[in-house]
Amino acid sequence: MLNTEDPKRDAEWVYQMIRASLIELFQLDPARITPEARLADDLEIDSIDAVDLVDQVKRATGRKVSAEDFKSVRTVSDLARAVERLVRS
């Protein structure tokens, strides 16, 4: 769970939540999921998959998520930063 007093811990929680979601939803090899991995090119996450991923993030964070929140997301790291911004808002 998030701890708003410790941003470093929050960043790790967000990354691990995303990583676990990618593994669970898309049966990805954990070794393929790195901060630099490109969602579309490296992990083969398409627009339909992205909807499932956004829904998973919404459930995990309890926050409303819009497509605009993830407009510039390309990598796992981009996604983690977007989710961090979302939970801090």
N, CA, C and O of each residue as an XYZ file, in Angstrom:
356
protein
N       0.833     -1.180      0.000
C       0.000      0.000      0.000
C       0.879      1.245      0.000
O       2.036      1.208      0.419
N       0.311      2.336     -0.475
C       1.069      3.579     -0.562
C       1.294      4.214      0.796
O       0.451      4.130      1.689
N       2.443      4.850      0.935
C       2.806      5.588      2.136
C       3.223      6.978      1.666
O       4.365      7.177      1.252
N       2.313      7.925      1.729
C       2.571      9.244      1.159
C       3.707      9.995      1.839
O       4.137     11.035      1.340
N       4.199      9.496      2.957
C       5.309     10.152      3.636
C       6.665      9.694      3.109
O       7.686     10.302      3.430
N       6.690      8.654      2.322
C       7.955      8.097      1.832
C       7.879      7.901      0.316
O       7.543      6.810     -0.143
N       8.188      8.949     -0.475
C       8.072      8.866     -1.936
C       8.894      7.747     -2.560
O       8.462      7.146     -3.544
N      10.072      7.454     -2.012
C      10.904      6.384     -2.562
C      10.217      5.029     -2.406
O      10.233      4.203     -3.318
N       9.626      4.818     -1.257
C       8.885      3.573     -1.006
C       7.661      3.503     -1.923
O       7.341      2.440     -2.455
N       6.989      4.619     -2.104
C       5.832      4.663     -2.996
C       6.241      4.298     -4.415
O       5.540      3.540     -5.085
N       7.362      4.826     -4.879
C       7.835      4.544     -6.232
C       8.093      3.052     -6.396
O       7.758      2.483     -7.435
N       8.675      2.419     -5.406
C       8.938      0.983     -5.466
C       7.628      0.197     -5.461
O       7.483     -0.777     -6.199
N       6.663      0.624     -4.618
C       5.357     -0.045     -4.577
C       4.674      0.045     -5.937
O       4.143     -0.948     -6.431
N       4.685      1.229     -6.542
C       4.059      1.426     -7.846
C       4.719      0.534     -8.889
O       4.027     -0.147     -9.645
N       6.040      0.528     -8.939
C       6.757     -0.293     -9.918
C       6.417     -1.773     -9.733
O       6.149     -2.474    -10.709
N       6.427     -2.245     -8.503
C       6.137     -3.659     -8.243
C       4.683     -4.004     -8.579
O       4.407     -5.101     -9.065
N       3.753     -3.078     -8.326
C       2.352     -3.291     -8.665
C       2.198     -3.407    -10.183
O       1.481     -4.281    -10.670
N       2.865     -2.532    -10.924
C       2.807     -2.565    -12.383
C       3.429     -3.862    -12.895
O       2.865     -4.527    -13.764
N       4.565     -4.208    -12.364
C       5.257     -5.431    -12.780
C       4.374     -6.656    -12.541
O       4.230     -7.505    -13.420
N       3.787     -6.741    -11.353
C       2.906     -7.863    -11.027
C       1.686     -7.885    -11.945
O       1.234     -8.954    -12.355
N       1.161     -6.718    -12.264
C       0.003     -6.629    -13.159
C       0.346     -7.117    -14.556
O      -0.430     -7.845    -15.174
N       1.510     -6.717    -15.052
C       1.931     -7.151    -16.386
C       2.119     -8.669    -16.439
O       1.754     -9.314    -17.422
N       2.678     -9.217    -15.394
C       2.886    -10.667    -15.331
C       1.542    -11.388    -15.256
O       1.303    -12.352    -15.984
N       0.675    -10.915    -14.377
C      -0.618    -11.567    -14.174
C      -1.529    -11.453    -15.395
O      -2.100    -12.448    -15.843
N      -1.662    -10.250    -15.925
C      -2.600    -10.017    -17.024
C      -2.149    -10.615    -18.344
O      -2.966    -11.131    -19.106
N      -0.851    -10.549    -18.619
C      -0.358    -10.901    -19.948
C       0.636    -12.064    -19.951
O       1.246    -12.363    -20.978
N       0.793    -12.715    -18.800
C       1.683    -13.867    -18.662
C       3.073    -13.586    -19.246
O       3.651    -14.413    -19.951
N       3.583    -12.402    -18.932
C       4.903    -12.016    -19.421
C       5.995    -12.634    -18.559
O       5.821    -12.836    -17.357
N       7.109    -12.925    -19.188
C       8.295    -13.391    -18.470
C       8.806    -12.223    -17.627
O       9.099    -11.161    -18.175
N       8.917    -12.394    -16.320
C       9.379    -11.301    -15.464
C      10.701    -10.677    -15.913
O      10.924     -9.487    -15.689
N      11.573    -11.452    -16.535
C      12.863    -10.934    -16.992
C      12.702     -9.882    -18.090
O      13.586     -9.046    -18.280
N      11.590     -9.919    -18.807
C      11.348     -8.941    -19.878
C      10.896     -7.583    -19.343
O      10.974     -6.577    -20.048
N      10.427     -7.558    -18.106
C       9.854     -6.328    -17.547
C      10.944     -5.556    -16.818
O      11.317     -5.879    -15.690
N      11.441     -4.536    -17.490
C      12.452     -3.636    -16.934
C      11.909     -2.221    -17.039
O      10.966     -1.980    -17.793
N      12.484     -1.283    -16.300
C      12.006      0.097    -16.421
C      12.081      0.628    -17.852
O      11.241      1.431    -18.258
N      13.070      0.191    -18.611
C      13.269      0.699    -19.970
C      12.420     -0.027    -21.018
O      12.354      0.414    -22.165
N      11.774     -1.131    -20.642
C      10.994     -1.916    -21.604
C       9.858     -1.070    -22.174
O       9.082     -0.462    -21.437
N       9.781     -1.048    -23.503
C       8.705     -0.320    -24.179
C       7.466     -1.202    -24.195
O       7.515     -2.361    -24.606
N       6.360     -0.637    -23.741
C       5.138     -1.422    -23.600
C       4.710     -2.044    -24.923
O       4.438     -3.244    -24.976
N       4.644     -1.269    -25.971
C       4.167     -1.783    -27.260
C       5.231     -2.620    -27.960
O       4.957     -3.743    -28.383
N       6.420     -2.091    -28.082
C       7.460     -2.751    -28.878
C       8.094     -3.959    -28.189
O       8.273     -5.009    -28.806
N       8.427     -3.807    -26.922
C       9.143     -4.873    -26.216
C       8.211     -5.880    -25.537
O       8.489     -7.079    -25.509
N       7.094     -5.370    -24.987
C       6.195     -6.241    -24.229
C       4.929     -6.608    -25.007
O       4.101     -7.387    -24.535
N       4.795     -6.039    -26.194
C       3.673     -6.336    -27.083
C       2.312     -6.038    -26.448
O       1.353     -6.788    -26.629
N       2.245     -4.933    -25.704
C       0.994     -4.478    -25.108
C       0.303     -3.599    -26.137
O       0.812     -2.535    -26.491
N      -0.863     -4.042    -26.624
C      -1.590     -3.253    -27.622
C      -2.670     -2.417    -26.929
O      -2.778     -2.434    -25.703
N      -3.457     -1.696    -27.704
C      -4.445     -0.784    -27.129
C      -5.516     -1.524    -26.325
O      -5.991     -1.006    -25.315
N      -5.894     -2.706    -26.751
C      -6.867     -3.499    -25.993
C      -6.259     -3.925    -24.654
O      -6.913     -3.845    -23.614
N      -5.022     -4.369    -24.691
C      -4.319     -4.748    -23.460
C      -4.183     -3.547    -22.526
O      -4.291     -3.684    -21.307
N      -3.948     -2.383    -23.102
C      -3.774     -1.170    -22.297
C      -5.025     -0.871    -21.480
O      -4.931     -0.405    -20.345
N      -6.193     -1.136    -22.051
C      -7.449     -0.929    -21.325
C      -7.480     -1.825    -20.086
O      -7.855     -1.379    -19.002
N      -7.089     -3.081    -20.250
C      -7.040     -4.007    -19.109
C      -6.028     -3.542    -18.068
O      -6.281     -3.627    -16.867
N      -4.899     -3.056    -18.528
C      -3.859     -2.575    -17.621
C      -4.337     -1.350    -16.845
O      -4.113     -1.255    -15.638
N      -4.987     -0.422    -17.523
C      -5.512      0.783    -16.865
C      -6.562      0.387    -15.824
O      -6.602      0.956    -14.734
N      -7.405     -0.583    -16.157
C      -8.414     -1.056    -15.205
C      -7.745     -1.658    -13.973
O      -8.198     -1.437    -12.849
N      -6.686     -2.408    -14.175
C      -5.944     -3.005    -13.059
C      -5.323     -1.910    -12.180
O      -5.365     -2.000    -10.953
N      -4.754     -0.887    -12.806
C      -4.170      0.232    -12.055
C      -5.256      0.934    -11.242
O      -5.044      1.289    -10.082
N      -6.392      1.126    -11.846
C      -7.522      1.772    -11.163
C      -7.926      0.981     -9.920
O      -8.147      1.563     -8.858
N      -8.023     -0.333    -10.048
C      -8.389     -1.175     -8.899
C      -7.305     -1.150     -7.825
O      -7.614     -1.094     -6.634
N      -6.050     -1.190     -8.232
C      -4.945     -1.238     -7.262
C      -4.773      0.072     -6.511
O      -4.410      0.072     -5.334
N      -5.032      1.188     -7.185
C      -4.801      2.492     -6.559
C      -6.060      3.117     -5.976
O      -5.988      3.991     -5.113
N      -7.206      2.665     -6.453
C      -8.458      3.273     -6.007
C      -8.692      4.648     -6.607
O      -9.544      5.399     -6.132
N      -7.946      4.978     -7.639
C      -8.061      6.291     -8.290
C      -8.728      6.172     -9.651
O      -8.583      5.170    -10.352
N      -9.459      7.216    -10.005
C     -10.040      7.285    -11.336
C      -8.905      7.513    -12.332
O      -8.031      8.351    -12.113
N      -8.929      6.767    -13.411
C      -7.868      6.828    -14.407
C      -8.486      7.197    -15.747
O      -9.504      6.637    -16.155
N      -7.851      8.151    -16.424
C      -8.334      8.523    -17.755
C      -7.244      8.249    -18.788
O      -6.066      8.122    -18.456
N      -7.659      8.163    -20.019
C      -6.691      7.951    -21.105
C      -5.670      9.082    -21.135
O      -4.506      8.858    -21.466
N      -6.090     10.277    -20.798
C      -5.201     11.447    -20.793
C      -4.036     11.259    -19.820
O      -2.930     11.736    -20.069
N      -4.292     10.562    -18.711
C      -3.247     10.314    -17.714
C      -2.079      9.512    -18.292
O      -0.953      9.601    -17.802
N      -2.355      8.734    -19.333
C      -1.349      7.836    -19.886
C      -0.983      8.163    -21.329
O      -0.398      7.340    -22.034
N      -1.327      9.357    -21.755
C      -1.109      9.773    -23.148
C       0.343      9.648    -23.602
O       0.601      9.222    -24.728
N       1.279     10.009    -22.755
C       2.693     10.013    -23.156
C       3.458      8.782    -22.661
O       4.685      8.743    -22.759
N       2.768      7.797    -22.140
C       3.417      6.595    -21.612
C       3.912      5.716    -22.750
O       3.152      5.351    -23.647
N       5.199      5.381    -22.701
C       5.795      4.494    -23.705
C       6.518      3.306    -23.070
O       6.557      2.213    -23.635
N       7.086      3.540    -21.889
C       7.881      2.503    -21.227
C       7.270      2.152    -19.867
O       6.364      2.833    -19.386
N       7.773      1.092    -19.266
C       7.330      0.717    -17.926
C       7.638      1.848    -16.952
O       6.826      2.140    -16.074
N       8.780      2.481    -17.091
C       9.152      3.609    -16.237
C       8.193      4.787    -16.417
O       7.792      5.418    -15.439
N       7.826      5.085    -17.670
C       6.843      6.149    -17.930
C       5.531      5.842    -17.216
O       4.916      6.718    -16.609
N       5.119      4.589    -17.301
C       3.871      4.168    -16.668
C       3.956      4.334    -15.158
O       3.015      4.826    -14.535
N       5.071      3.930    -14.566
C       5.246      4.065    -13.121
C       5.174      5.528    -12.698
O       4.529      5.851    -11.701
N       5.827      6.414    -13.444
C       5.774      7.847    -13.112
C       4.358      8.395    -13.244
O       3.928      9.198    -12.416
N       3.637      7.977    -14.262
C       2.250      8.431    -14.455
C       1.368      7.971    -13.294
O       0.533      8.731    -12.803
N       1.554      6.741    -12.863
C       0.759      6.223    -11.742
C       1.144      6.946    -10.457
O       0.269      7.258     -9.649
N       2.418      7.217    -10.251
C       2.845      7.972     -9.070
C       2.178      9.341     -9.037
O       1.679      9.762     -7.994
N       2.164     10.040    -10.176
C       1.489     11.353    -10.240
C       0.008     11.212     -9.916
O      -0.567     12.034     -9.202
N      -0.583     10.187    -10.436
C      -2.007      9.946    -10.243
C      -2.339      9.736     -8.756
O      -3.295     10.319     -8.245
N      -1.565      8.922     -8.083
C      -1.870      8.643     -6.675
C      -1.536      9.812     -5.762
O      -2.068      9.902     -4.655
N      -0.685     10.685     -6.197
C      -0.332     11.854     -5.389
C      -1.292     13.033     -5.595
O      -1.270     13.997     -4.830
N      -2.124     12.951     -6.619
C      -3.048     14.073     -6.908
C      -4.271     14.032     -6.036
O      -5.140     14.896     -6.151
